[in-house]
Protein backbone atom coordinates (compact mmCIF):
# COMPACT_ATOMS: atom_id res chain seq x y z
CA UNK A 1 0.00 0.00 0.00
CA UNK A 2 1.23 3.47 -0.88
CA UNK A 3 1.98 5.92 1.98
CA UNK A 4 -0.47 8.73 2.62
CA UNK A 5 0.61 12.15 1.42
CA UNK A 6 -0.41 15.31 3.28
CA UNK A 7 -2.35 17.87 1.27
CA UNK A 8 -2.32 21.63 1.61
CA UNK A 9 -5.46 23.31 2.90
CA UNK A 10 -8.23 23.33 0.30
CA UNK A 11 -10.66 26.13 -0.45
CA UNK A 12 -12.71 25.24 2.62
CA UNK A 13 -9.69 25.05 4.97
CA UNK A 14 -9.98 21.26 5.31
CA UNK A 15 -6.95 18.98 5.21
CA UNK A 16 -7.30 15.64 3.45
CA UNK A 17 -4.90 12.75 3.04
CA UNK A 18 -4.34 11.53 -0.50
CA UNK A 19 -3.44 8.00 -1.51
CA UNK A 20 -1.26 7.71 -4.62
CA UNK A 21 -3.12 5.07 -6.63
CA UNK A 22 -3.97 4.55 -10.29
CA UNK A 23 -7.61 3.57 -10.78
CA UNK A 24 -8.98 3.19 -14.30
CA UNK A 25 -11.99 5.48 -14.80
CA UNK A 26 -14.13 7.09 -17.49
CA UNK A 27 -14.09 10.92 -17.31
CA UNK A 28 -16.72 13.08 -19.05
CA UNK A 29 -17.74 16.73 -18.97
CA UNK A 30 -21.26 17.46 -17.77
CA UNK A 31 -22.81 20.40 -19.60
CA UNK A 32 -26.33 21.75 -19.99
CA UNK A 33 -27.08 18.85 -22.33
CA UNK A 34 -25.92 15.25 -22.35
CA UNK A 35 -22.45 14.33 -21.16
CA UNK A 36 -19.50 14.42 -23.54
CA UNK A 37 -18.10 11.13 -24.79
CA UNK A 38 -16.23 9.64 -21.81
CA UNK A 39 -12.44 9.52 -21.89
CA UNK A 40 -10.82 6.32 -20.60
CA UNK A 41 -8.11 7.43 -18.19
CA UNK A 42 -6.82 6.92 -14.62
CA UNK A 43 -6.43 8.63 -11.29
CA UNK A 44 -3.12 9.93 -10.01
CA UNK A 45 -4.30 9.98 -6.39
CA UNK A 46 -7.54 9.90 -4.40
CA UNK A 47 -8.85 11.21 -1.07
CA UNK A 48 -12.10 10.96 0.84
CA UNK A 49 -13.37 14.09 -0.93
CA UNK A 50 -11.95 13.90 -4.44
CA UNK A 51 -9.24 12.79 -6.83
CA UNK A 52 -6.64 13.94 -9.32
CA UNK A 53 -7.37 12.43 -12.73
CA UNK A 54 -5.15 12.47 -15.82
CA UNK A 55 -6.90 13.85 -18.93
CA UNK A 56 -6.06 14.53 -22.58
CA UNK A 57 -8.03 17.77 -22.31
CA UNK A 58 -7.60 21.02 -20.39
CA UNK A 59 -10.42 21.68 -17.92
CA UNK A 60 -11.56 24.92 -16.31
CA UNK A 61 -12.12 25.55 -12.64
CA UNK A 62 -15.80 25.08 -11.79
CA UNK A 63 -16.61 22.70 -14.67
CA UNK A 64 -18.66 19.65 -13.73
CA UNK A 65 -17.46 16.15 -14.53
CA UNK A 66 -18.77 12.65 -14.23
CA UNK A 67 -16.27 10.02 -13.09
CA UNK A 68 -17.33 6.42 -13.64
CA UNK A 69 -15.41 3.39 -12.46
CA UNK A 70 -14.16 1.11 -15.24
CA UNK A 71 -16.71 -1.57 -14.36
CA UNK A 72 -19.40 1.14 -14.04
CA UNK A 73 -20.28 0.16 -10.46
CA UNK A 74 -19.67 3.71 -9.22
CA UNK A 75 -20.60 7.03 -10.86
CA UNK A 76 -19.68 10.29 -9.16
CA UNK A 77 -20.37 13.89 -10.04
CA UNK A 78 -17.40 16.13 -9.36
CA UNK A 79 -16.33 19.75 -9.72
CA UNK A 80 -12.96 20.85 -11.13
CA UNK A 81 -10.87 22.68 -8.55
CA UNK A 82 -7.65 22.90 -10.59
CA UNK A 83 -6.07 21.76 -13.83
CA UNK A 84 -2.35 21.70 -14.58
CA UNK A 85 -0.32 20.53 -17.57
CA UNK A 86 1.27 17.16 -16.81
CA UNK A 87 3.04 16.55 -20.13
CA UNK A 88 2.87 17.77 -23.72
CA UNK A 89 -0.51 16.09 -24.24
CA UNK A 90 -1.83 15.39 -20.72
CA UNK A 91 -3.31 17.38 -17.83
CA UNK A 92 -3.89 16.54 -14.19
CA UNK A 93 -7.38 17.60 -13.13
CA UNK A 94 -8.16 18.05 -9.44
CA UNK A 95 -11.76 17.10 -8.69
CA UNK A 96 -13.89 17.41 -5.58
CA UNK A 97 -16.86 15.11 -5.25
CA UNK A 98 -20.26 16.83 -5.40
CA UNK A 99 -22.87 15.05 -3.28
CA UNK A 100 -23.06 11.29 -3.27
CA UNK A 101 -22.85 8.34 -5.61
CA UNK A 102 -25.16 8.51 -8.60
CA UNK A 103 -27.32 5.52 -9.49
CA UNK A 104 -25.48 3.29 -11.97
Buried (B, 14 or more C-beta within 10 A) or exposed (E): EEEEEEBEEBEEEEEBEBBBEEBEBBBBBBEEEEBBEBBEBBBBBBBEBBBBBBBEBEBEEEBBBBBBBEEEEBBBBBBBBEBEEBEEEEBBBBBBBBEEEEEE
